[in-house]
Amino acid sequence: MRPPAARPAPPRLLQSAGFRFALLFMGIFSIAAAFLVAVLWWATAGALDRQTVAAIRADSTALLDRHRDGGVSALIESIEDRLAQDVEAETIYLLLGPGGAKLAGNLERLPESLDGDGAWFRARIAHDGASAEARIHRRDLPGGLRLLVGRDESERVQLRLLLTEGVVWSLGAIIVFGVIGASVIRRALRARMAPATETARNIASGDMSHRVPLSPQDDEFDRLGATMNAMLDRISLLMAGVRSVSDAIAHDLRTPIARARGKLEEALATATTADDLRGAVEEGIADLDNISRIFQALLRIAEAEAGARRAAFAPLDLPEVLRDAAEFYEAMAEDAGQLLATELPGALPMVGDRDLLLQAVANLLDNAMKFTPAGGTITLSARQEGGHAVIAVADSGPGLSPEDRARAMDRFFRADASRNTPGSGLGLSLVRAVAQLHRGEVELADAHPGAAPPGLRVALRLPLG
Amino acid sequence: MRFPYALPVVALLCIHPGRAEPAEASLRLTTDSAEYCESLALRLAGMPAAAAPLPNALSEEGRRLCAGGHYRTGIAKLRRAIRLANEARAGG
């Protein structure tokens, strides 16, 4: 199959959007001008034409009546009389007898191509040495008489010439102003687009720090620039996130992988029985499962942060989701000697991702259980505050210092006091990512301010609308 | 879009008044000649009110113009004189 022939590039001027907009405007303007000319013509020359036709029709009818009442001689007298009183010199008559002989009138002969009775005809006439246009109407009378009645249309021709001249001048003006306007618009568009073009060029060359400068006009170009800046901010944030995850993976996963490898190597070197080897392999599998869980958590966080799951948002009843989570963790809390209390409203409808919300609450309950001593209480609550739903998990554990709270939601962060508890340091990162996906936020505070230990209260504040 | 200027021209051509009928060689009018001047003067002379001052003055002027070869204006004067004479007769 032959490849399709490449389309020739349009002329350079037509490659400019500004010029094309100006041409489009000129096209619309030209259509409006043509419509105006047509209306003007109908109202002036057209009206004159209609008046002429009406006058000829009335005149010929009156002459026919005269012929019926007084015969040929009366008709001839009427024609001569009309001609004799025609001060404006615009009437045209011709009365021919049965043999074609001229009986009366001021037209020298019968036009050649004239149809039968009732025909309308336009002819050029030589009038006082000048050429003029005339409209003529033919009526056939009994006895083989033929009557032509007409009017000189010189005025109409003059009007037509005037209109044509006006239109030609206007057309010239449209073209001149159109070309000037097109080049002005083209230049203005190019000037307004220049900051965005320059920024895009700098970004393309690898410098992500550039942003589109915005003017105080706040017009369409500024709004486009602001959108581009928001997009660039988001891209920078995602790139920083990817970089951070890569760094974190390189740093924090190296240790458990190295530890699992070390254990397996040691078992290979020192195990003397099959049971020792089996135990080492099972421990290695558990370590690898842990690493796999960390990867899954990282992927979920990345997915939530990218906003990819927003399409899966659906209406849900928040207390129902929280009750599911509480039911699952209640038995585990009991086993650990803790009390899991719930303070949930009857219904709190919202729109969101049910699975991710459940995962976030599960992470919070999991954390709370890890740090709450036996006999302690964990409270899961939800309530509506204005246009927000607030989900809170409070525990009676040691809490977090203000410094640790500031970093608690960073990936792989683990407070010094929790180094000995199992976990990946990704739980709160996922909670924050889920909150951000729902356009909400996470607040960390003391659960019991002033008490010792103060406990930790983690609250998700999610907009309902 | 490539020929926006052509639109008014097309519109003009569409409403051009000379488009309807075919043209023909010019027909001559016989009412702009010395003979017609003379026939109008005779017609006026036969009218009862021709001697009235205004028709008479117009008639004189019309004949003078026709004699000088200005048929169009001469004939116009004579026609005005006839119209006035007619109106005078109709008015009694």
Interface residues (C-beta under 8 A of the other chain):
Chain A: R20 L23 L24 M26 G27 S30 I31 A33 A34 F35 V37 A38 W41 W42 A45 D49 E80 L83 A84 Q85 D86 V87 A89 I92 N106 L107 E108 R109 P111 E112 S113 F121 R122 A123 R124 I125 A126 H127 D128 G129 S131 E133 A134 R156 V157 R160 T164 V167 S170 L171 I174 I175 G178
Chain B: M1 P4 Y5 L7 P8 V9 V10 A11 L12 C14 I15 P17 G18 A20 E21 P22 A23 E24 A25 S26 L27 R28 L29 T30 T31 D32 Y36 L40 R43 Y71 R72 I75 A76 R79 R80 I82 R83 N86
